[in-house]
């Protein structure tokens, strides 16, 4: 669950709950958002810190770009938009992310069985 940590007078809490209380949420043009690397740099230059995690495990398809592409295509046929993953996760519901992850593993297993 994502929970915003308060600093500089900001509240702590779950994003949707904070929005409902304050009702200050609005849509913005995506062109206004910085790229990930730029956003990280800005955040850190203002004293913020992020925890990075090293890779773990091994993708058994890592040396087969054709199968990786097949996996991505098949996954995106079912999950065309990552928005629901992010939205539900930051609001305390990991079930959609869990289903997506299990489906990704299932596709990987199916493709792996083709080459063994």
Secondary structure, 3 states (H helix, E strand, C coil): CCCECCCCCCCCECHHHHHHHHCCCCCCCHHHCCCHHHHHHHHHHCCCCCCCCCCCCCCCCCCCHHHHHHHHHHHHHHCCCCHHHHHHHHCCCCHHHHHHHHHHHHHHHHHHHHHC
